[in-house]
Amino acid sequence: MSNSNVLVTGSNSGLGRLISLALARRGHRVFATMRAPNTKNERAAAELRAIAEAERLTLHVVELDVTDDRSVSTAVAAAERAAGHLDVIVNNAGYAVGGINETFTSEQVLAELDTNVVGAHRVNRAVLPALRKRRAGLLIHISSTMGRLTAPFNGIYCGSKWALEAMAESYRYELKPTGVEVSILQPGVFKTGILTSTVTGADAERANGYGLEAAASKLQEMITAMHDGPGASDPEEVARAVVALVEAPAGTRPLRVVVDPSGGGAGTEALNHAASEVQRGLLTALGMPQMID
């Protein structure tokens, strides 16, 4: 196995932190990026640095805000200088929102899309010139099983993941001639702390009259049980899936990988399969069969 130079976004907590450590422990050089490592996320940054020092890992904490073009370009340039080049990008940064769609202001929806979708696009644009020049590399996008499905009270979040997946899949087609690969990871519900940071609609009064309080409460109970209950899935499964993609031989990485030990990802798997057949037909009809996997 040859070691890769990997940049991971949103490494201050949750899946990003676990992915960064899992890759570093496999011998890869990791640039664990996060916003405000010297202020808001100072503790998270210090903990990662301490683990890296204690375990002699090649892990560097780098400041990167995916909502800021200059921050992204500065961080990518710093990583490229330090490593010589980047091999893999893990677009993990993102956050969840939950509640009746109408309660979210336009500003909240734009902020969600700016982080979850445009943020990945900013990072891709910053790294792709060098990856295309080397004719090698891998872009991994952390989506969700809800990147194919939707449910009441999750429309804004699901919409961001649907958009992320559409963009990533299109990138895969366009980048195929360049040697740069694209994969999408679709995790189910894992115990990552995401529930404690979920943003709700700022205009709560808009929920009046829907009569959905009982349904919302039941759904929240179900998700909380899946996230925090005794049978909660181990988020290390997601980190291991990322490691497997990084270490897979070039040309063998699938477009999508569902990671859901609970079995809840069966619906997403079915939609992935159905969509792949439709996409094959579309690309053939468009005269682009060379883009088909």
Backbone as CSV, one residue per row, in Angstrom:
resi,resn,N_x,N_y,N_z,CA_x,CA_y,CA_z,C_x,C_y,C_z
1,MET,0.838,-1.198,0.000,0.000,0.000,0.000,0.870,1.243,0.000
2,SER,0.644,2.144,-0.948,1.366,3.415,-0.940,0.570,4.425,-0.148
3,ASN,1.263,5.230,0.642,0.590,6.219,1.470,0.152,7.411,0.643
4,SER,-0.983,7.977,1.007,-1.553,9.108,0.284,-1.519,10.369,1.130
5,ASN,-1.515,11.496,0.456,-1.659,12.793,1.109,-3.131,13.168,1.034
6,VAL,-3.774,13.274,2.199,-5.231,13.411,2.251,-5.632,14.678,2.989
7,LEU,-6.543,15.432,2.410,-7.120,16.598,3.073,-8.558,16.273,3.431
8,VAL,-8.902,16.461,4.703,-10.244,16.157,5.209,-10.860,17.446,5.744
9,THR,-12.065,17.782,5.311,-12.728,18.972,5.832,-13.635,18.607,7.006
10,GLY,-13.870,19.589,7.884,-14.745,19.372,9.038,-14.208,18.354,10.011
11,SER,-12.913,18.471,10.348,-12.251,17.461,11.185,-12.308,17.753,12.678
12,ASN,-13.006,18.788,13.061,-13.034,19.148,14.488,-13.883,18.199,15.323
13,SER,-14.797,17.467,14.679,-15.675,16.579,15.450,-16.284,15.521,14.539
14,GLY,-17.053,14.624,15.135,-17.833,13.665,14.378,-17.041,12.822,13.406
15,LEU,-17.635,12.608,12.233,-17.019,11.744,11.233,-15.694,12.289,10.733
16,GLY,-15.593,13.604,10.600,-14.346,14.186,10.109,-13.164,13.865,11.006
17,ARG,-13.373,13.948,12.295,-12.315,13.630,13.260,-11.932,12.152,13.163
18,LEU,-12.941,11.275,13.128,-12.676,9.836,13.060,-11.987,9.455,11.751
19,ILE,-12.419,10.050,10.655,-11.815,9.766,9.351,-10.358,10.197,9.337
20,SER,-10.085,11.387,9.856,-8.710,11.896,9.885,-7.799,10.967,10.671
21,LEU,-8.254,10.541,11.842,-7.437,9.661,12.678,-7.281,8.276,12.055
22,ALA,-8.358,7.749,11.487,-8.276,6.410,10.872,-7.268,6.399,9.732
23,LEU,-7.274,7.434,8.918,-6.335,7.499,7.792,-4.903,7.674,8.284
24,ALA,-4.723,8.545,9.266,-3.377,8.776,9.794,-2.819,7.507,10.433
25,ARG,-3.672,6.760,11.104,-3.226,5.522,11.747,-2.884,4.433,10.734
26,ARG,-3.309,4.601,9.505,-2.940,3.678,8.437,-1.667,4.128,7.714
27,GLY,-1.091,5.223,8.184,0.159,5.686,7.614,0.029,6.782,6.584
28,HIS,-1.185,7.258,6.334,-1.373,8.331,5.368,-1.049,9.688,6.009
29,ARG,-0.584,10.618,5.206,-0.355,11.981,5.683,-1.681,12.724,5.589
30,VAL,-2.160,13.207,6.722,-3.495,13.794,6.786,-3.432,15.270,7.154
31,PHE,-4.169,16.064,6.410,-4.377,17.470,6.730,-5.807,17.580,7.238
32,ALA,-5.932,17.604,8.567,-7.237,17.655,9.221,-7.649,19.117,9.340
33,THR,-8.598,19.523,8.514,-8.945,20.937,8.467,-10.212,21.230,9.255
34,MET,-10.278,22.461,9.722,-11.434,22.906,10.490,-11.448,24.425,10.556
35,ARG,-12.596,24.971,10.893,-12.689,26.407,11.112,-12.076,26.761,12.470
36,ALA,-11.516,27.929,12.557,-11.090,28.537,13.814,-10.361,27.594,14.767
37,PRO,-9.252,26.970,14.337,-8.536,26.052,15.231,-7.844,26.763,16.401
38,ASN,-7.743,28.074,16.330,-7.100,28.819,17.412,-8.097,29.506,18.335
39,THR,-9.378,29.402,18.011,-10.397,30.051,18.856,-11.531,29.070,19.153
40,LYS,-12.573,29.092,18.333,-13.748,28.271,18.583,-13.412,26.793,18.704
41,ASN,-12.564,26.291,17.836,-12.218,24.863,17.833,-10.818,24.600,18.390
42,GLU,-10.358,25.474,19.264,-9.012,25.329,19.822,-8.853,24.001,20.563
43,ARG,-9.858,23.625,21.331,-9.760,22.375,22.090,-9.700,21.168,21.158
44,ALA,-10.548,21.165,20.131,-10.556,20.049,19.180,-9.221,19.941,18.457
45,ALA,-8.672,21.091,18.076,-7.383,21.093,17.381,-6.279,20.574,18.289
46,ALA,-6.296,21.016,19.550,-5.270,20.589,20.504,-5.343,19.088,20.749
47,GLU,-6.559,18.552,20.839,-6.713,17.118,21.068,-6.169,16.304,19.898
48,LEU,-6.446,16.746,18.673,-5.928,16.038,17.500,-4.404,16.088,17.463
49,ARG,-3.850,17.262,17.744,-2.385,17.394,17.746,-1.760,16.501,18.824
50,ALA,-2.404,16.422,19.977,-1.869,15.600,21.071,-1.890,14.120,20.700
51,ILE,-2.985,13.676,20.076,-3.065,12.273,19.640,-1.996,11.987,18.588
52,ALA,-1.848,12.915,17.648,-0.853,12.728,16.593,0.553,12.615,17.173
53,GLU,0.855,13.446,18.156,2.185,13.409,18.776,2.386,12.123,19.562
54,ALA,1.367,11.732,20.347,1.488,10.535,21.181,1.626,9.266,20.336
55,GLU,0.925,9.235,19.195,0.941,8.033,18.355,1.898,8.155,17.168
56,ARG,2.602,9.273,17.108,3.549,9.536,16.019,2.871,9.449,14.654
57,LEU,1.747,10.116,14.549,0.993,10.146,13.307,1.397,11.360,12.483
58,THR,1.332,11.214,11.186,1.592,12.351,10.296,0.254,13.037,10.047
59,LEU,-0.147,13.831,11.008,-1.427,14.526,10.959,-1.205,15.988,11.291
60,HIS,-1.647,16.861,10.396,-1.482,18.299,10.574,-2.853,18.960,10.665
61,VAL,-3.044,19.806,11.658,-4.280,20.573,11.766,-4.119,21.862,10.961
62,VAL,-5.061,22.100,10.062,-4.999,23.253,9.162,-6.323,24.013,9.228
63,GLU,-6.248,25.316,9.266,-7.464,26.125,9.276,-8.088,26.167,7.880
64,LEU,-9.374,25.864,7.807,-10.089,25.923,6.528,-11.574,26.092,6.806
65,ASP,-12.145,27.144,6.259,-13.579,27.407,6.338,-14.145,27.194,4.937
66,VAL,-14.966,26.166,4.753,-15.445,25.828,3.413,-16.376,26.885,2.835
67,THR,-16.826,27.841,3.647,-17.705,28.888,3.134,-16.936,30.122,2.684
68,ASP,-15.605,30.050,2.706,-14.781,31.204,2.353,-13.759,30.818,1.286
69,ASP,-13.864,31.419,0.103,-12.966,31.080,-1.002,-11.499,31.230,-0.631
70,ARG,-11.163,32.353,0.010,-9.758,32.618,0.336,-9.246,31.609,1.351
71,SER,-10.060,31.280,2.345,-9.659,30.302,3.349,-9.381,28.950,2.699
72,VAL,-10.235,28.557,1.770,-10.055,27.268,1.085,-8.769,27.259,0.268
73,SER,-8.568,28.290,-0.536,-7.379,28.321,-1.395,-6.102,28.403,-0.572
74,THR,-6.130,29.135,0.538,-4.957,29.252,1.404,-4.610,27.900,2.034
75,ALA,-5.636,27.194,2.523,-5.412,25.904,3.172,-4.900,24.865,2.176
76,VAL,-5.497,24.837,0.999,-5.066,23.864,-0.021,-3.626,24.153,-0.442
77,ALA,-3.305,25.416,-0.634,-1.938,25.778,-1.022,-0.938,25.370,0.057
78,ALA,-1.300,25.565,1.330,-0.411,25.189,2.430,-0.193,23.682,2.466
79,ALA,-1.260,22.915,2.257,-1.138,21.454,2.263,-0.284,20.976,1.090
80,GLU,-0.475,21.582,-0.063,0.311,21.186,-1.240,1.790,21.512,-1.054
81,ARG,2.066,22.638,-0.413,3.477,22.981,-0.145,4.099,21.984,0.823
82,ALA,3.368,21.631,1.845,3.899,20.739,2.875,4.102,19.316,2.364
83,ALA,3.162,18.845,1.528,3.199,17.446,1.089,3.793,17.265,-0.302
84,GLY,3.893,18.343,-1.050,4.324,18.239,-2.436,3.142,18.165,-3.382
85,HIS,2.133,17.390,-2.979,0.896,17.302,-3.743,-0.161,16.637,-2.871
86,LEU,-1.418,16.757,-3.258,-2.514,16.069,-2.594,-2.996,14.925,-3.483
87,ASP,-3.382,13.828,-2.847,-3.905,12.675,-3.574,-5.409,12.511,-3.397
88,VAL,-5.887,12.799,-2.185,-7.282,12.523,-1.844,-7.881,13.702,-1.094
89,ILE,-9.125,14.024,-1.420,-9.886,15.035,-0.698,-11.132,14.366,-0.139
90,VAL,-11.381,14.555,1.153,-12.605,14.046,1.767,-13.477,15.245,2.117
91,ASN,-14.495,15.483,1.297,-15.433,16.579,1.536,-16.445,16.133,2.581
92,ASN,-16.122,16.402,3.831,-16.945,15.954,4.944,-17.697,17.089,5.629
93,ALA,-17.191,18.306,5.566,-17.785,19.417,6.306,-19.263,19.586,5.957
94,GLY,-20.073,19.734,6.981,-21.504,19.924,6.778,-22.219,19.894,8.112
95,TYR,-23.489,20.263,8.086,-24.280,20.199,9.325,-25.726,19.904,8.967
96,ALA,-26.469,19.470,9.962,-27.858,19.072,9.755,-28.817,20.165,10.205
97,VAL,-29.945,20.240,9.525,-31.053,21.077,9.960,-32.296,20.209,9.996
98,GLY,-33.223,20.533,10.882,-34.418,19.717,11.000,-35.613,20.514,11.463
99,GLY,-36.744,20.254,10.850,-37.970,20.947,11.214,-38.837,21.180,9.995
100,ILE,-40.019,21.709,10.198,-40.930,22.012,9.095,-40.269,23.012,8.156
101,ASN,-40.285,22.726,6.887,-39.573,23.546,5.907,-39.906,25.030,6.016
102,GLU,-41.167,25.342,6.217,-41.596,26.738,6.228,-40.971,27.539,7.363
103,THR,-40.525,26.853,8.415,-39.953,27.578,9.551,-38.537,28.076,9.285
104,PHE,-37.916,27.601,8.207,-36.552,28.026,7.901,-36.569,29.284,7.037
105,THR,-35.795,30.255,7.443,-35.708,31.482,6.660,-34.860,31.233,5.410
106,SER,-34.971,32.139,4.457,-34.163,32.015,3.248,-32.684,32.025,3.590
107,GLU,-32.316,32.834,4.570,-30.915,32.921,4.971,-30.424,31.589,5.524
108,GLN,-31.274,30.893,6.277,-30.885,29.595,6.821,-30.697,28.555,5.718
109,VAL,-31.578,28.571,4.739,-31.463,27.614,3.639,-30.194,27.892,2.837
110,LEU,-29.926,29.165,2.573,-28.722,29.519,1.837,-27.466,29.117,2.598
111,ALA,-27.484,29.278,3.919,-26.325,28.906,4.738,-26.092,27.401,4.694
112,GLU,-27.178,26.621,4.729,-27.055,25.167,4.655,-26.447,24.740,3.329
113,LEU,-26.932,25.309,2.253,-26.401,24.978,0.938,-24.966,25.465,0.771
114,ASP,-24.660,26.616,1.351,-23.313,27.172,1.228,-22.279,26.249,1.852
115,THR,-22.618,25.651,2.984,-21.687,24.723,3.636,-21.712,23.342,2.990
116,ASN,-22.901,22.763,2.870,-23.012,21.360,2.467,-22.763,21.112,0.983
117,VAL,-23.003,22.117,0.150,-22.875,21.923,-1.295,-21.790,22.817,-1.883
118,VAL,-21.969,24.120,-1.740,-20.995,25.043,-2.327,-19.632,24.868,-1.663
119,GLY,-19.619,24.509,-0.387,-18.353,24.278,0.307,-17.530,23.196,-0.363
120,ALA,-18.184,22.086,-0.714,-17.474,21.004,-1.409,-17.009,21.468,-2.790
121,HIS,-17.823,22.262,-3.454,-17.453,22.773,-4.767,-16.232,23.688,-4.675
122,ARG,-16.190,24.521,-3.625,-15.022,25.394,-3.434,-13.747,24.565,-3.272
123,VAL,-13.830,23.542,-2.449,-12.657,22.704,-2.211,-12.249,21.980,-3.489
124,ASN,-13.227,21.419,-4.206,-12.913,20.730,-5.457,-12.225,21.659,-6.450
125,ARG,-12.746,22.868,-6.583,-12.144,23.819,-7.517,-10.706,24.168,-7.127
126,ALA,-10.452,24.198,-5.831,-9.103,24.551,-5.366,-8.094,23.441,-5.641
127,VAL,-8.537,22.185,-5.588,-7.590,21.070,-5.723,-7.513,20.500,-7.132
128,LEU,-8.543,20.696,-7.920,-8.603,19.997,-9.209,-7.519,20.380,-10.217
129,PRO,-7.098,21.628,-10.323,-6.047,21.907,-11.311,-4.809,21.029,-11.123
130,ALA,-4.380,20.872,-9.867,-3.191,20.051,-9.607,-3.487,18.573,-9.811
131,LEU,-4.662,18.107,-9.399,-5.011,16.694,-9.584,-5.108,16.354,-11.068
132,ARG,-5.725,17.230,-11.845,-5.856,16.969,-13.277,-4.487,16.985,-13.967
133,LYS,-3.625,17.858,-13.497,-2.286,17.910,-14.078,-1.538,16.609,-13.815
134,ARG,-1.703,16.047,-12.629,-1.051,14.781,-12.290,-1.811,13.585,-12.873
135,ARG,-3.042,13.829,-13.342,-3.896,12.786,-13.907,-4.138,11.654,-12.906
136,ALA,-4.340,12.053,-11.673,-4.615,11.077,-10.613,-5.212,11.807,-9.420
137,GLY,-5.968,11.071,-8.625,-6.536,11.663,-7.419,-7.924,11.113,-7.150
138,LEU,-8.434,11.427,-5.979,-9.737,10.932,-5.559,-10.465,12.001,-4.759
139,LEU,-11.700,12.294,-5.165,-12.580,13.187,-4.418,-13.666,12.334,-3.765
140,ILE,-13.721,12.352,-2.434,-14.755,11.627,-1.698,-15.730,12.642,-1.116
141,HIS,-17.021,12.400,-1.312,-18.051,13.291,-0.787,-18.874,12.529,0.252
142,ILE,-18.904,13.039,1.471,-19.682,12.396,2.530,-21.114,12.903,2.451
143,SER,-22.006,12.037,2.013,-23.413,12.384,1.871,-24.196,11.738,3.012
144,SER,-25.238,11.019,2.688,-26.108,10.390,3.672,-27.017,9.429,2.933
145,THR,-27.578,8.451,3.647,-28.606,7.632,3.017,-29.784,8.522,2.609
146,MET,-29.899,9.687,3.243,-30.939,10.647,2.877,-30.525,11.492,1.681
147,GLY,-29.399,11.170,1.080,-29.024,11.808,-0.171,-29.800,11.239,-1.346
148,ARG,-30.595,10.213,-1.089,-31.472,9.614,-2.098,-32.930,9.668,-1.672
149,LEU,-33.170,9.770,-0.357,-34.514,9.731,0.210,-34.864,11.088,0.794
150,THR,-36.108,11.244,1.163,-36.484,12.437,1.912,-37.599,12.059,2.867
151,ALA,-37.841,12.919,3.839,-38.851,12.651,4.858,-39.370,13.973,5.393
152,PRO,-40.563,13.974,5.984,-41.034,15.199,6.624,-40.014,15.685,7.645
153,PHE,-39.905,16.984,7.782,-39.023,17.644,8.744,-37.541,17.565,8.364
154,ASN,-37.249,17.039,7.193,-35.856,16.918,6.771,-35.616,17.446,5.356
155,GLY,-36.573,18.183,4.832,-36.498,18.601,3.446,-35.283,19.440,3.102
156,ILE,-34.922,20.376,3.972,-33.799,21.270,3.682,-32.481,20.484,3.716
157,TYR,-32.317,19.654,4.748,-31.094,18.852,4.858,-30.996,17.869,3.700
158,CYS,-32.089,17.137,3.429,-32.068,16.178,2.322,-31.790,16.895,1.009
159,GLY,-32.391,18.069,0.840,-32.160,18.827,-0.381,-30.692,19.141,-0.592
160,SER,-29.986,19.453,0.498,-28.557,19.757,0.384,-27.768,18.516,-0.010
161,LYS,-28.162,17.365,0.524,-27.449,16.126,0.189,-27.797,15.644,-1.214
162,TRP,-29.044,15.842,-1.635,-29.392,15.516,-3.021,-28.546,16.360,-3.970
163,ALA,-28.436,17.640,-3.662,-27.643,18.535,-4.515,-26.177,18.128,-4.519
164,LEU,-25.647,17.777,-3.343,-24.256,17.342,-3.254,-24.027,16.105,-4.128
165,GLU,-24.958,15.156,-4.066,-24.796,13.920,-4.830,-24.895,14.171,-6.336
166,ALA,-25.815,15.025,-6.747,-25.941,15.328,-8.172,-24.658,15.970,-8.686
167,MET,-24.121,16.908,-7.916,-22.893,17.582,-8.316,-21.729,16.595,-8.362
168,ALA,-21.609,15.753,-7.343,-20.501,14.809,-7.287,-20.575,13.800,-8.425
169,GLU,-21.778,13.318,-8.736,-21.919,12.343,-9.820,-21.542,12.977,-11.157
170,SER,-21.957,14.218,-11.366,-21.593,14.914,-12.594,-20.077,15.112,-12.678
171,TYR,-19.465,15.437,-11.538,-17.997,15.538,-11.487,-17.368,14.207,-11.923
172,ARG,-17.934,13.102,-11.480,-17.347,11.795,-11.826,-17.330,11.599,-13.345
173,TYR,-18.450,11.939,-13.989,-18.508,11.802,-15.442,-17.479,12.707,-16.117
174,GLU,-17.460,13.973,-15.713,-16.592,14.950,-16.371,-15.110,14.655,-16.156
175,LEU,-14.775,14.122,-14.982,-13.369,13.898,-14.645,-12.840,12.547,-15.120
176,LYS,-13.725,11.690,-15.607,-13.285,10.346,-16.022,-12.098,10.395,-16.992
177,PRO,-12.094,11.285,-18.008,-10.946,11.296,-18.933,-9.646,11.793,-18.304
178,THR,-9.727,12.419,-17.129,-8.541,13.025,-16.519,-7.799,12.094,-15.575
179,GLY,-8.425,10.975,-15.193,-7.801,10.068,-14.233,-8.163,10.375,-12.791
180,VAL,-8.904,11.452,-12.563,-9.341,11.799,-11.199,-10.668,11.091,-10.931
181,GLU,-10.741,10.369,-9.819,-11.936,9.599,-9.485,-12.805,10.334,-8.463
182,VAL,-14.080,9.995,-8.472,-15.050,10.602,-7.557,-15.901,9.501,-6.941
183,SER,-16.047,9.540,-5.623,-16.918,8.590,-4.931,-17.790,9.333,-3.924
184,ILE,-18.949,8.746,-3.657,-19.900,9.297,-2.694,-20.125,8.257,-1.611
185,LEU,-20.006,8.667,-0.345,-20.276,7.780,0.782,-21.627,8.168,1.377
186,GLN,-22.478,7.172,1.593,-23.834,7.420,2.096,-24.028,6.731,3.453
187,PRO,-23.653,7.386,4.541,-23.828,6.778,5.867,-25.279,6.855,6.335
188,GLY,-25.664,5.874,7.147,-26.956,5.929,7.818,-26.826,6.765,9.090
189,VAL,-27.626,6.429,10.096,-27.571,7.152,11.370,-26.484,6.535,12.240
190,PHE,-25.513,7.352,12.629,-24.422,6.906,13.494,-24.316,7.830,14.696
191,LYS,-23.752,7.317,15.756,-23.585,8.093,16.985,-22.392,9.038,16.809
192,THR,-22.671,10.229,16.324,-21.601,11.191,16.051,-21.777,12.512,16.778
193,GLY,-22.895,12.714,17.444,-23.153,13.996,18.085,-23.876,14.976,17.188
194,ILE,-24.259,14.534,15.990,-24.899,15.442,15.042,-26.227,15.968,15.562
195,LEU,-26.926,15.175,16.392,-28.232,15.611,16.879,-28.131,16.835,17.772
196,THR,-27.042,16.927,18.523,-26.897,18.065,19.447,-26.595,19.357,18.715
197,SER,-26.154,19.281,17.466,-25.816,20.481,16.706,-26.798,20.760,15.564
198,THR,-27.883,19.988,15.509,-28.874,20.194,14.450,-29.561,21.549,14.614
199,VAL,-29.652,22.285,13.534,-30.252,23.623,13.545,-31.739,23.514,13.229
200,THR,-32.548,24.250,13.969,-33.991,24.272,13.729,-34.389,25.588,13.068
201,GLY,-35.617,25.644,12.566,-36.079,26.831,11.866,-36.174,28.032,12.779
202,ALA,-35.715,29.168,12.281,-35.708,30.392,13.090,-37.095,30.997,13.243
203,ASP,-37.994,30.682,12.327,-39.346,31.253,12.356,-40.318,30.196,12.856
204,ALA,-40.200,29.860,14.149,-40.953,28.750,14.726,-42.462,28.940,14.625
205,GLU,-42.935,30.178,14.611,-44.378,30.423,14.550,-44.998,29.884,13.266
206,ARG,-44.213,29.728,12.222,-44.744,29.208,10.962,-45.217,27.761,11.089
207,ALA,-44.833,27.084,12.172,-45.267,25.694,12.371,-46.689,25.611,12.901
208,ASN,-47.218,26.736,13.382,-48.574,26.751,13.934,-49.594,26.395,12.849
209,GLY,-50.501,25.488,13.197,-51.563,25.122,12.266,-51.280,23.866,11.468
210,TYR,-50.044,23.383,11.478,-49.731,22.156,10.739,-50.299,20.912,11.440
211,GLY,-50.335,20.954,12.767,-50.838,19.804,13.512,-49.934,18.591,13.433
212,LEU,-48.634,18.827,13.289,-47.689,17.719,13.112,-46.799,17.488,14.336
213,GLU,-47.203,18.066,15.465,-46.354,17.947,16.643,-46.112,16.493,17.041
214,ALA,-47.152,15.671,17.019,-47.002,14.269,17.429,-46.099,13.515,16.449
215,ALA,-46.279,13.773,15.151,-45.454,13.099,14.154,-43.991,13.508,14.291
216,ALA,-43.757,14.801,14.528,-42.382,15.287,14.687,-41.737,14.683,15.926
217,SER,-42.507,14.594,17.004,-41.985,14.031,18.249,-41.648,12.555,18.079
218,LYS,-42.510,11.814,17.371,-42.261,10.384,17.154,-41.009,10.171,16.308
219,LEU,-40.859,10.982,15.265,-39.683,10.847,14.415,-38.418,11.169,15.197
220,GLN,-38.494,12.201,16.028,-37.324,12.564,16.825,-36.941,11.447,17.786
221,GLU,-37.935,10.806,18.376,-37.675,9.683,19.283,-37.000,8.530,18.546
222,MET,-37.464,8.248,17.347,-36.885,7.158,16.558,-35.424,7.453,16.207
223,ILE,-35.169,8.677,15.757,-33.806,9.037,15.367,-32.884,9.043,16.579
224,THR,-33.389,9.557,17.701,-32.590,9.585,18.923,-32.242,8.171,19.379
225,ALA,-33.206,7.256,19.279,-32.949,5.862,19.668,-31.897,5.240,18.757
226,MET,-31.972,5.533,17.458,-30.983,5.001,16.520,-29.603,5.597,16.773
227,HIS,-29.587,6.861,17.188,-28.326,7.574,17.391,-27.692,7.246,18.729
228,ASP,-28.509,7.177,19.777,-27.980,7.036,21.137,-28.341,5.726,21.833
229,GLY,-29.193,4.919,21.229,-29.646,3.695,21.878,-28.564,2.628,21.953
230,PRO,-28.855,1.536,22.659,-27.854,0.466,22.839,-27.425,-0.189,21.539
231,GLY,-28.254,-0.109,20.510,-27.890,-0.721,19.234,-27.342,0.274,18.229
232,ALA,-26.938,1.445,18.712,-26.453,2.487,17.807,-25.244,2.006,17.010
233,SER,-25.205,2.384,15.738,-24.107,1.958,14.867,-22.814,2.683,15.220
234,ASP,-21.708,1.973,15.109,-20.392,2.516,15.427,-19.906,3.402,14.275
235,PRO,-19.670,4.696,14.506,-19.231,5.575,13.418,-17.866,5.214,12.841
236,GLU,-17.114,4.384,13.550,-15.838,3.934,12.988,-16.046,3.161,11.684
237,GLU,-17.276,2.626,11.508,-17.594,1.927,10.254,-17.441,2.873,9.066
238,VAL,-17.845,4.122,9.256,-17.737,5.102,8.176,-16.273,5.415,7.892
239,ALA,-15.502,5.588,8.972,-14.069,5.859,8.802,-13.382,4.715,8.067
240,ARG,-13.753,3.476,8.413,-13.155,2.325,7.731,-13.546,2.290,6.256
241,ALA,-14.771,2.718,5.949,-15.201,2.746,4.554,-14.401,3.776,3.758
242,VAL,-14.085,4.900,4.379,-13.257,5.907,3.716,-11.857,5.354,3.477
243,VAL,-11.290,4.712,4.486,-9.961,4.105,4.340,-9.962,3.109,3.178
244,ALA,-11.020,2.306,3.088,-11.098,1.316,2.015,-11.114,1.990,0.646
245,LEU,-11.827,3.110,0.513,-11.849,3.829,-0.754,-10.472,4.401,-1.080
246,VAL,-9.848,4.983,-0.088,-8.525,5.594,-0.301,-7.519,4.543,-0.736
247,GLU,-7.580,3.367,-0.138,-6.580,2.339,-0.396,-6.948,1.400,-1.543
248,ALA,-8.124,1.580,-2.127,-8.511,0.747,-3.264,-7.685,1.121,-4.493
249,PRO,-7.390,0.168,-5.347,-6.638,0.481,-6.566,-7.386,1.476,-7.443
250,ALA,-6.658,2.359,-8.066,-7.272,3.324,-8.972,-8.071,2.597,-10.042
251,GLY,-9.229,3.126,-10.334,-10.084,2.522,-11.347,-11.079,1.521,-10.811
252,THR,-11.009,1.213,-9.504,-11.917,0.214,-8.925,-12.911,0.828,-7.954
253,ARG,-12.794,2.112,-7.701,-13.649,2.733,-6.683,-15.050,2.983,-7.230
254,PRO,-16.066,2.536,-6.514,-17.439,2.716,-6.997,-17.901,4.158,-6.846
255,LEU,-18.958,4.493,-7.579,-19.525,5.835,-7.463,-20.125,6.046,-6.082
256,ARG,-20.891,5.067,-5.609,-21.561,5.218,-4.316,-21.282,4.021,-3.417
257,VAL,-21.171,4.304,-2.110,-21.003,3.264,-1.097,-21.951,3.573,0.048
258,VAL,-22.886,2.685,0.311,-23.796,2.828,1.452,-23.136,2.209,2.676
259,VAL,-23.143,2.932,3.782,-22.592,2.420,5.040,-23.686,2.507,6.090
260,ASP,-24.355,1.403,6.341,-25.464,1.403,7.293,-25.636,-0.002,7.862
261,PRO,-24.872,-0.325,8.921,-24.939,-1.668,9.508,-26.322,-2.037,10.028
262,SER,-27.173,-1.042,10.304,-28.512,-1.326,10.825,-29.428,-1.905,9.768
263,GLY,-29.023,-1.816,8.503,-29.863,-2.307,7.422,-30.829,-1.267,6.900
264,GLY,-30.807,-0.081,7.491,-31.725,0.969,7.073,-31.404,1.572,5.721
265,GLY,-30.242,1.213,5.174,-29.855,1.779,3.895,-30.348,0.993,2.697
266,ALA,-31.217,-0.009,2.922,-31.693,-0.845,1.814,-32.433,-0.020,0.772
267,GLY,-33.232,0.944,1.222,-33.955,1.789,0.287,-33.018,2.623,-0.559
268,THR,-31.972,3.135,0.066,-30.979,3.920,-0.664,-30.260,3.045,-1.677
269,GLU,-29.917,1.821,-1.280,-29.272,0.883,-2.200,-30.156,0.632,-3.420
270,ALA,-31.447,0.426,-3.180,-32.371,0.144,-4.278,-32.452,1.329,-5.236
271,LEU,-32.511,2.533,-4.683,-32.568,3.723,-5.531,-31.253,3.931,-6.278
272,ASN,-30.143,3.643,-5.621,-28.850,3.742,-6.302,-28.823,2.837,-7.534
273,HIS,-29.291,1.603,-7.351,-29.268,0.647,-8.455,-30.174,1.099,-9.590
274,ALA,-31.386,1.530,-9.236,-32.335,1.959,-10.262,-31.809,3.181,-11.006
275,ALA,-31.250,4.122,-10.263,-30.743,5.345,-10.888,-29.564,5.055,-11.806
276,SER,-28.725,4.078,-11.428,-27.562,3.764,-12.259,-27.995,3.257,-13.630
277,GLU,-29.081,2.488,-13.660,-29.587,1.985,-14.941,-30.126,3.130,-15.793
278,VAL,-30.827,4.055,-15.148,-31.358,5.211,-15.877,-30.214,6.072,-16.406
279,GLN,-29.199,6.265,-15.582,-28.058,7.091,-15.994,-27.315,6.466,-17.171
280,ARG,-27.197,5.157,-17.153,-26.548,4.477,-18.279,-27.312,4.764,-19.573
281,GLY,-28.625,4.691,-19.488,-29.437,4.981,-20.654,-29.310,6.426,-21.100
282,LEU,-29.272,7.328,-20.136,-29.153,8.752,-20.456,-27.828,9.051,-21.138
283,LEU,-26.735,8.555,-20.568,-25.422,8.827,-21.140,-25.286,8.211,-22.526
284,THR,-25.881,7.047,-22.707,-25.854,6.414,-24.029,-26.638,7.258,-25.031
285,ALA,-27.807,7.727,-24.607,-28.633,8.541,-25.493,-27.968,9.860,-25.830
286,LEU,-27.164,10.377,-24.912,-26.460,11.642,-25.141,-25.178,11.460,-25.946
287,GLY,-24.902,10.203,-26.296,-23.686,9.934,-27.073,-22.425,9.993,-26.252
288,MET,-22.535,9.689,-24.959,-21.393,9.735,-24.067,-21.177,8.404,-23.356
289,PRO,-21.182,7.292,-24.065,-21.035,5.990,-23.401,-19.695,5.818,-22.722
290,GLN,-18.696,6.594,-23.124,-17.379,6.483,-22.502,-17.381,6.940,-21.047
291,MET,-18.432,7.637,-20.634,-18.511,8.112,-19.256,-19.182,7.108,-18.326
292,ILE,-19.735,6.047,-18.892,-20.416,5.037,-18.085,-19.393,4.199,-17.338
293,ASP,-19.677,3.913,-16.070,-18.784,3.049,-15.281,-18.795,1.637,-15.833
